[in-house]
Amino acid sequence: MKTVQFFCLILLWVGAPIRAEDPYQLLGVSPQASEEEITQAYRRKAKETHPDVSSLPPEQAQEAFKRIQTAWEQIKRAKTLGPSRSESTDAYHQRKEQEKKEAQVKATAILEKDWADGLFGSTTLDKLPQLSGSATRRGSLPGVAHGPKEDGEWEAVRTFLNNKQDEFLRRNPTPADISDLLTRLDGYTDLTGQAVKDIRGGITHSLEQYIFENTNDRELFLDTLRARIERLSRAGAFVQSTNPTEERKKALGKSPELYFEKFNLAKGEAGSPAFQLSKELMQSTFTQVKQSPSKIHELGALLRGLTPLLNSEEKLLFLGDFMENLDSISNQHNRSPVYKDLTNRAEKLIERVFQSNPELRTYYAGKNSFWNRITSQGTRCERILGKIARNWKNSH
């Protein structure tokens, strides 16, 4: 009899509905944790599970990454929308909606006044109460949640720029002014939903395109493109897309051709415009990392965002230079988890190209001149290729 009861309990347990995952448990924090603790936990978990760096199989990593993103969104909503015990849910939502509308009206009035006075620009956004108190630098991750007032201001800014964008750009603002405006807009950006759409083809995209077309400042061009790639990468746009390579092409847009024409890059054997731009962007970023070590995380976005757009030969040439540049900063960063992640990622990409391209394996076995162009004798890239080739020959 006891045996029958036991099996009945098992059947009931198996047939019971699966409980939704606790978002706090997924991030490894308690519901009482501070916003800073939750933000740090999210960043850590997102980094651990991101398919580009995770040790899990790609499908498992992508699923784990999405679960972390979902948990993050759930906690943000709970922090923003949770009613207190002293008021009903309906009353709470009505109050928050009213706060949002009031913030939107106030922000619109400020924007319209500066426009009418001919003063609209990046400094206008400094006059908006919520943004001026919580602005973040371009490309940084946001805080845990935005409230209704921030949402109201953001809606006002989006609507205003959508209505005035063409006229504003016809006033011929300087590319540096546009860059400042983008920096302040990032004070609202939570890198999901509408903000990602704006990067892909909306407000942010148009303003960045203006910089690409009008600046003659090489570093400003590269900084703007680097910021776009990093923001899309951190938003998960490449991972969540059904066609990540196409998403990366959208991120670059016409920037390779514009850069090629503006700065008179070499033609012929130097490679495609995308390859030449990728190399210059990489060199520029490594220069910044040497001056400001905290920028090392930006290299990961470039590695994920650029290499899929290159053909096999260009990819190996790019990765060879990338590994040599990593060697040049090894004394500064060799104990950094980011540095180790970059090294592992680059080595995996080199192996992936080797394994997926039979012709390259033949070239390497014969020491074809192509391989001599990848990197000079004895560099780390060549040692990696030699190790991969030996392992491949032994297994075949």
Secondary structure as GFF3:
##gff-version 3
##sequence-region A 1 396
A	DSSP	alpha_helix	2	15	.	.	.	ID=ss1
A	DSSP	alpha_helix	23	27	.	.	.	ID=ss2
A	DSSP	alpha_helix	35	49	.	.	.	ID=ss3
A	DSSP	alpha_helix	58	81	.	.	.	ID=ss4
A	DSSP	alpha_helix	89	116	.	.	.	ID=ss5
A	DSSP	alpha_helix	122	125	.	.	.	ID=ss6
A	DSSP	alpha_helix	129	134	.	.	.	ID=ss7
A	DSSP	alpha_helix	148	170	.	.	.	ID=ss8
A	DSSP	alpha_helix	175	185	.	.	.	ID=ss9
A	DSSP	alpha_helix	194	201	.	.	.	ID=ss10
A	DSSP	alpha_helix	203	214	.	.	.	ID=ss11
A	DSSP	alpha_helix	218	234	.	.	.	ID=ss12
A	DSSP	alpha_helix	237	240	.	.	.	ID=ss13
A	DSSP	alpha_helix	244	252	.	.	.	ID=ss14
A	DSSP	alpha_helix	255	262	.	.	.	ID=ss15
A	DSSP	alpha_helix	273	291	.	.	.	ID=ss16
A	DSSP	three_ten_helix	293	297	.	.	.	ID=ss17
A	DSSP	alpha_helix	298	306	.	.	.	ID=ss18
A	DSSP	three_ten_helix	307	309	.	.	.	ID=ss19
A	DSSP	alpha_helix	312	328	.	.	.	ID=ss20
A	DSSP	alpha_helix	330	333	.	.	.	ID=ss21
A	DSSP	alpha_helix	337	356	.	.	.	ID=ss22
A	DSSP	alpha_helix	358	365	.	.	.	ID=ss23
A	DSSP	alpha_helix	369	374	.	.	.	ID=ss24
A	DSSP	alpha_helix	380	395	.	.	.	ID=ss25
###
